[in-house]
């Protein structure tokens, strides 16, 4: 009898732990949807169609970097109850803080450029609107969702559809019959040259996005994950890491699937991709004649969803660096949103080559990454800031080792650009 009671108690405890873990899943998946965006689609398409499976290692490396650094951003949010921008304002000297802040706003604008371009291209595919008109409509719609706080009413629909597109690519891995041995080889063994460096850096910037590092620490605040005791805080940090790990691994699977499908559909047949609408062909093995419609809707929804994310990140960054309240009702937050979206729309209106602009925007994100990662490293490794929750030697070593490849790739890009080899 006592054995049955003990077994029943263990089952209840296990079920309770599972329910707790599931209740904390969320912020990481919002970030994952944020980087499965038009810029990411363009980078993955360029990688797969242009270089086959050769750049899969960049996707794997980027995801490893992403898991650790997004965890550190969320870690900061849980412990300090502040987002990264607020923490930089409070704990880092004004001159370097200003540099970090200006480049962070620029990164939010670069992100929004890709997202608005994606939304405008989706409108062009679906309704044959000119790119400029689509960009203005997308910007106004996204701004309205943020300023009138109506994003939550469409968020689940958008996330659901973008996730469905990602699952389509996973299903297509069965249909396109890729060379799995070659894909596995390039997933772990680096291959890089002057011809592929720009796309490799774009893939890196499309996965490890600066605005998401700022946003993750802010999203934590909206979930009210601040704990009153040390035991509760440690539990929150464990569940937060689980949320980050599971969601980022899901992002890895979808990103890798996009590259592999593009390699099988385009590179295998020697097709050069120069326009984003061509990517609709990657869905044809599964969707048939509905591929263009499905891709157009997915591109529009992904553009809207990630434009909202970029706008919110821009508002959070500006408010935090000015030392102001980062909530939706803050005037500085609204100015940050307006600056991000209007500046991005102005850039889009000048774009002539959409595909190239998407790739360049992701390269810009990679170039800015060190200016986001450095203050995050300094803050989370400081006992004055984090107290007993500061990084240990192992965490600092892991951060340094995962930050180094970004510096190397950016350095190679600059070197080959200066040498005229690109």
C-alpha positions as CSV (number, residue, x, y, z in Angstrom):
1,X,0.0,0.0,0.0
2,X,2.8,2.4,1.0
3,X,4.5,1.5,-2.3
4,X,1.5,2.5,-4.3
5,X,1.1,5.8,-2.5
6,X,4.8,6.5,-3.0
7,X,4.5,5.8,-6.8
8,X,1.4,7.9,-7.0
9,X,3.2,10.8,-5.3
10,X,6.1,10.5,-7.6
11,X,3.8,10.6,-10.6
12,X,2.1,13.8,-9.3
13,X,5.5,15.4,-8.7
14,X,6.6,14.5,-12.2
15,X,3.4,15.9,-13.7
16,X,3.8,19.1,-11.6
17,X,7.4,19.6,-12.9
18,X,6.2,19.1,-16.5
19,X,3.4,21.6,-16.1
20,X,5.8,24.1,-14.6
21,X,8.2,23.7,-17.4
22,X,5.5,24.1,-20.0
23,X,4.2,27.2,-18.3
24,X,7.6,28.9,-18.8
25,X,7.8,28.2,-22.5
26,X,7.2,31.3,-24.5
27,X,9.7,34.1,-24.6
28,X,12.3,32.0,-26.4
29,X,9.7,30.9,-29.1
30,X,8.8,34.6,-29.7
31,X,12.5,35.3,-30.3
32,X,12.7,32.2,-32.6
33,X,9.8,33.5,-34.7
34,X,11.5,36.9,-34.8
35,X,14.6,35.4,-36.6
36,X,12.5,33.3,-39.0
37,X,11.9,36.4,-40.9
38,X,12.3,37.7,-44.5
39,X,16.0,38.5,-44.0
40,X,16.6,35.0,-42.7
41,X,14.7,33.5,-45.6
42,X,16.8,35.5,-48.1
43,X,20.1,34.5,-46.4
44,X,19.2,30.8,-46.2
45,X,18.0,30.9,-49.9
46,X,21.3,32.6,-50.9
47,X,23.3,30.0,-49.0
48,X,21.5,27.0,-50.3
49,X,21.1,28.0,-53.9
50,X,24.5,29.6,-54.3
51,X,26.7,27.2,-52.3
52,X,24.6,24.0,-51.8
53,X,25.3,22.5,-48.4
54,X,28.6,24.3,-47.8
55,X,27.3,26.9,-45.4
56,X,25.3,24.7,-43.1
57,X,28.1,24.9,-40.6
58,X,27.3,28.6,-40.2
59,X,23.7,27.8,-39.3
60,X,24.9,25.3,-36.7
61,X,27.6,27.7,-35.3
62,X,25.1,30.6,-35.2
63,X,22.6,28.5,-33.3
64,X,25.2,27.6,-30.6
65,X,26.1,31.2,-30.3
66,X,22.4,32.2,-30.2
67,X,21.5,29.7,-27.4
68,X,24.2,30.9,-25.1
69,X,23.9,34.7,-25.7
70,X,20.1,34.7,-25.7
71,X,20.2,32.8,-22.4
72,X,22.5,35.5,-21.0
73,X,20.1,38.2,-22.1
74,X,17.2,36.4,-20.4
75,X,19.4,35.7,-17.4
76,X,20.0,39.5,-17.0
77,X,16.3,40.1,-17.3
78,X,15.4,37.6,-14.6
79,X,18.1,38.7,-12.1
80,X,18.0,42.5,-12.6
81,X,14.3,42.9,-13.6
82,X,15.7,45.3,-16.3
83,X,16.3,44.9,-20.0
84,X,19.8,45.1,-21.5
85,X,19.4,48.7,-22.6
86,X,18.4,49.8,-19.1
87,X,21.3,47.9,-17.6
88,X,23.8,49.5,-19.9
89,X,22.5,52.9,-19.0
90,X,22.7,52.2,-15.3
91,X,26.1,50.4,-15.1
92,X,28.3,51.4,-18.1
93,X,30.0,54.8,-18.6
94,X,28.3,57.4,-20.8
95,X,30.7,57.4,-23.8
96,X,30.8,53.7,-24.5
97,X,27.1,53.4,-23.6
98,X,26.3,56.1,-26.2
99,X,28.2,54.1,-28.8
100,X,26.4,50.9,-27.9
101,X,23.1,52.7,-28.0
102,X,23.5,54.4,-31.4
103,X,24.7,51.2,-33.1
104,X,21.8,49.3,-31.4
105,X,19.2,51.7,-32.9
106,X,20.9,51.4,-36.3
107,X,20.7,47.6,-36.0
108,X,16.9,47.9,-35.2
109,X,16.5,50.0,-38.3
110,X,18.5,47.5,-40.4
111,X,16.3,44.7,-39.1
112,X,13.1,46.7,-39.9
113,X,14.4,47.3,-43.4
114,X,14.5,43.6,-44.1
115,X,11.1,43.0,-42.5
116,X,9.3,45.8,-44.3
117,X,10.9,44.7,-47.5
118,X,9.5,41.2,-46.9
119,X,6.1,42.5,-46.1
120,X,6.1,44.7,-49.2
121,X,7.3,41.8,-51.4
122,X,4.5,39.6,-49.9
123,X,1.9,42.3,-50.9
124,X,3.5,42.4,-54.3
125,X,3.2,38.7,-54.8
126,X,-0.4,38.5,-53.5
127,X,-1.9,41.8,-54.9
128,X,0.7,43.0,-57.5
129,X,1.3,46.2,-55.5
130,X,4.4,48.3,-56.3
131,X,7.1,47.7,-53.8
132,X,7.1,51.3,-52.5
133,X,3.3,51.3,-52.0
134,X,3.5,48.0,-50.2
135,X,6.3,49.3,-48.0
136,X,4.3,52.3,-46.9
137,X,1.2,50.2,-46.2
138,X,3.2,47.7,-44.2
139,X,4.8,50.4,-42.2
140,X,1.5,52.1,-41.4
141,X,-0.1,48.8,-40.5
142,X,2.8,47.7,-38.2
143,X,2.9,51.1,-36.5
144,X,-0.8,51.0,-35.9
145,X,-0.5,47.5,-34.3
146,X,2.1,48.8,-31.9
147,X,0.8,52.2,-31.0
148,X,-2.8,51.0,-30.5
149,X,-1.5,47.9,-28.8
150,X,-3.4,45.6,-31.1
151,X,-0.6,43.2,-31.9
152,X,-1.7,40.7,-29.3
153,X,-5.0,40.2,-31.1
154,X,-3.2,38.9,-34.3
155,X,0.0,37.6,-32.7
156,X,-1.1,34.0,-32.4
157,X,-2.4,33.9,-36.0
158,X,0.9,35.3,-37.3
159,X,3.1,33.0,-35.2
160,X,1.0,30.0,-36.2
161,X,1.3,30.7,-39.9
162,X,5.0,31.4,-39.8
163,X,5.5,28.3,-37.8
164,X,3.5,26.3,-40.4
165,X,5.8,27.6,-43.1
166,X,8.8,26.4,-41.1
167,X,7.1,23.0,-40.7
168,X,6.5,22.9,-44.5
169,X,10.3,23.1,-45.0
170,X,10.8,20.3,-42.5
171,X,8.3,18.1,-44.3
172,X,9.9,18.9,-47.7
173,X,13.1,17.3,-46.5
174,X,11.4,14.0,-47.3
175,X,10.3,15.1,-50.7
176,X,13.3,16.8,-52.2
177,X,15.7,13.9,-51.4
178,X,18.8,15.8,-50.4
179,X,22.3,14.3,-50.2
180,X,22.2,13.6,-46.4
181,X,25.8,12.5,-46.2
182,X,27.0,15.7,-47.8
183,X,24.7,17.8,-45.7
184,X,26.0,16.1,-42.5
185,X,29.6,16.7,-43.6
186,X,29.1,20.5,-44.1
187,X,27.0,20.8,-40.9
188,X,30.1,20.2,-38.8
189,X,33.1,21.0,-41.1
190,X,33.6,24.7,-42.1
191,X,34.1,25.7,-45.7
192,X,34.6,29.3,-46.6
193,X,36.0,31.4,-49.4
194,X,35.8,35.0,-50.8
195,X,32.8,34.0,-52.9
196,X,30.8,32.8,-49.9
197,X,31.9,35.2,-47.1
198,X,29.2,37.8,-47.6
199,X,26.4,35.2,-47.5
200,X,28.0,33.4,-44.5
201,X,28.1,36.7,-42.6
202,X,24.5,37.4,-43.7
203,X,23.4,34.0,-42.3
204,X,25.2,34.7,-39.0
205,X,23.5,38.1,-38.7
206,X,20.1,36.6,-39.7
207,X,20.3,34.1,-36.8
208,X,22.1,36.0,-34.0
209,X,20.2,39.3,-34.3
210,X,21.2,42.2,-32.1
211,X,17.6,43.4,-31.5
212,X,16.6,40.0,-30.2
213,X,19.4,40.1,-27.6
214,X,17.8,43.4,-26.4
215,X,14.3,42.1,-26.7
216,X,14.7,38.8,-24.9
217,X,15.6,40.6,-21.6
218,X,12.6,42.9,-22.1
219,X,10.1,40.1,-22.9
220,X,11.1,38.5,-19.6
221,X,9.7,41.6,-17.8
222,X,6.3,41.2,-19.4
223,X,6.2,37.6,-18.1
224,X,6.9,38.9,-14.5
225,X,9.6,36.3,-13.9
226,X,11.2,38.2,-11.1
227,X,11.4,36.0,-8.0
228,X,11.3,36.9,-4.3
229,X,13.7,34.3,-3.1
230,X,17.0,32.7,-4.2
231,X,15.4,29.3,-4.6
232,X,12.7,30.7,-6.8
233,X,15.2,32.7,-8.9
234,X,17.3,29.6,-9.5
235,X,14.2,27.7,-10.6
236,X,13.3,30.5,-13.0
237,X,16.8,30.5,-14.5
238,X,16.6,26.7,-15.1
239,X,13.2,26.9,-16.8
240,X,14.3,30.0,-18.8
241,X,17.3,28.0,-20.1
242,X,15.0,25.2,-21.1
243,X,12.7,27.6,-22.9
244,X,15.7,29.1,-24.7
245,X,17.3,25.8,-25.6
246,X,14.2,24.1,-26.9
247,X,13.1,27.1,-29.0
248,X,16.5,27.8,-30.5
249,X,17.0,24.2,-31.5
250,X,13.6,24.4,-33.2
251,X,15.0,27.4,-35.0
252,X,18.1,25.4,-36.0
253,X,16.0,22.7,-37.5
254,X,13.9,25.1,-39.6
255,X,16.9,27.2,-40.7
256,X,18.9,24.1,-41.7
257,X,15.8,22.7,-43.6
258,X,15.5,26.0,-45.6
259,X,19.2,25.8,-46.7
260,X,18.9,22.1,-47.5
261,X,15.7,22.5,-49.5
262,X,17.1,25.5,-51.4
263,X,20.3,23.5,-52.2
264,X,18.2,20.6,-53.5
265,X,15.7,22.7,-55.5
266,X,18.1,25.3,-56.9
267,X,21.8,24.5,-56.5
268,X,21.4,20.9,-57.7
269,X,20.0,22.1,-61.0
270,X,22.4,25.0,-61.4
271,X,19.7,27.7,-60.9
272,X,20.9,31.2,-59.9
273,X,18.5,33.0,-57.5
274,X,18.4,36.7,-57.7
275,X,14.8,37.5,-56.6
276,X,13.0,36.7,-53.4
277,X,9.8,35.5,-55.2
278,X,11.9,32.7,-56.7
279,X,11.9,31.2,-53.2
280,X,8.3,30.1,-53.7
281,X,9.7,27.3,-55.8
282,X,11.1,25.8,-52.7
283,X,7.5,25.1,-51.5
284,X,6.3,23.6,-54.8
285,X,7.3,20.0,-54.0
286,X,4.8,20.2,-51.1
287,X,2.2,22.8,-52.1
288,X,2.2,22.4,-55.9
289,X,0.4,25.3,-57.7
290,X,-0.4,26.9,-54.4
291,X,3.3,27.5,-53.6
292,X,3.4,31.1,-54.7
293,X,0.2,31.9,-52.7
294,X,1.5,30.1,-49.6
295,X,4.9,31.8,-49.8
296,X,3.4,35.2,-50.4
297,X,1.1,34.9,-47.3
298,X,4.0,33.5,-45.3
299,X,6.3,36.4,-46.4
300,X,3.7,39.0,-45.6
301,X,2.9,37.5,-42.2
302,X,6.6,37.0,-41.3
303,X,7.3,40.6,-42.4
304,X,4.5,42.0,-40.3
305,X,5.4,39.9,-37.2
306,X,9.1,40.7,-37.3
307,X,8.5,44.3,-38.2
308,X,6.5,44.6,-35.0
309,X,9.4,42.9,-33.1
310,X,11.9,45.3,-34.6
311,X,9.8,48.3,-33.8
312,X,9.2,47.2,-30.2
313,X,13.0,46.6,-29.9
314,X,13.7,50.0,-31.3
315,X,11.4,51.6,-28.7
316,X,12.9,49.6,-25.9
317,X,16.5,50.4,-26.9
318,X,15.9,54.1,-27.2
319,X,13.9,54.3,-23.9
320,X,16.4,52.1,-22.0
321,X,19.5,54.0,-23.2
322,X,17.8,57.3,-22.3
323,X,17.0,56.0,-18.8
324,X,13.3,56.2,-19.4
325,X,10.4,53.8,-18.8
326,X,10.4,51.1,-21.5
327,X,6.6,50.4,-21.4
328,X,4.3,51.0,-24.4
329,X,2.9,54.1,-22.7
330,X,6.3,55.8,-22.6
331,X,6.8,58.8,-24.9
332,X,10.4,57.8,-25.5
333,X,9.3,54.3,-26.4
334,X,6.9,55.7,-29.0
335,X,9.6,57.9,-30.4
336,X,11.9,54.9,-30.7
337,X,9.2,52.9,-32.5
338,X,8.5,55.8,-34.9
339,X,12.2,56.4,-35.6
340,X,12.9,52.7,-36.3
341,X,9.9,52.2,-38.7
342,X,10.0,55.5,-40.5
343,X,13.8,55.3,-41.1
344,X,13.5,51.8,-42.3
345,X,10.6,52.7,-44.7
346,X,12.7,55.6,-46.1
347,X,15.5,53.2,-46.9
348,X,13.2,50.7,-48.5
349,X,11.8,53.4,-50.8
350,X,15.3,53.8,-52.2
351,X,15.9,50.1,-52.7
352,X,16.2,48.9,-56.3
353,X,17.5,45.3,-55.8
354,X,15.3,43.7,-53.0
355,X,17.3,40.5,-52.7
356,X,20.7,42.2,-52.4
357,X,19.2,44.7,-49.9
358,X,18.0,41.9,-47.7
359,X,21.4,40.2,-47.7
360,X,23.2,43.6,-47.0
361,X,20.8,44.3,-44.1
362,X,21.7,40.9,-42.5
363,X,25.4,41.6,-43.0
364,X,24.9,44.9,-41.1
365,X,23.5,43.0,-38.2
366,X,26.5,40.8,-38.0
367,X,28.8,43.8,-38.1
368,X,26.9,45.4,-35.2
369,X,26.8,42.2,-33.0
370,X,30.1,42.8,-31.1
371,X,28.7,46.2,-29.9
372,X,25.7,44.3,-28.4
373,X,27.6,41.3,-27.1
374,X,30.4,43.2,-25.4
375,X,28.1,45.1,-22.9
376,X,26.1,42.0,-22.3
377,X,29.3,40.1,-21.5
378,X,30.5,42.9,-19.2
379,X,27.2,43.1,-17.3
380,X,26.5,39.4,-16.8
381,X,30.1,38.7,-15.7
382,X,30.1,41.6,-13.1
383,X,29.5,40.7,-9.5
384,X,28.7,44.4,-8.9
385,X,25.8,44.0,-11.3
386,X,24.7,40.4,-11.0
387,X,25.8,39.6,-7.4
388,X,25.9,35.8,-6.8
389,X,24.4,35.2,-10.2
390,X,27.3,36.6,-12.1
391,X,28.9,34.3,-14.7
392,X,31.6,31.9,-13.5
393,X,34.8,31.1,-15.3
394,X,33.1,28.4,-17.4
395,X,30.4,30.8,-18.6
396,X,32.8,33.6,-19.4
397,X,35.0,31.2,-21.4
398,X,32.0,29.9,-23.3
399,X,31.0,33.5,-24.1
400,X,34.5,34.4,-25.3
401,X,34.8,31.3,-27.5
402,X,31.4,31.8,-29.1
403,X,32.0,35.5,-29.6
404,X,35.3,34.9,-31.3
405,X,33.9,33.4,-34.6
406,X,31.8,36.5,-35.1
407,X,34.9,38.7,-34.9
408,X,36.8,36.3,-37.3
409,X,34.0,36.3,-39.9
410,X,33.5,40.0,-39.8
411,X,37.3,40.5,-40.0
412,X,37.6,38.2,-43.0
413,X,34.8,40.1,-44.7
414,X,36.6,43.4,-44.1
415,X,39.9,42.0,-45.2
416,X,38.7,40.5,-48.4
417,X,36.7,43.6,-49.2
418,X,39.7,45.8,-48.7
419,X,41.9,43.4,-50.8
420,X,39.3,43.6,-53.6
421,X,38.6,39.8,-53.6
422,X,34.8,40.2,-53.3
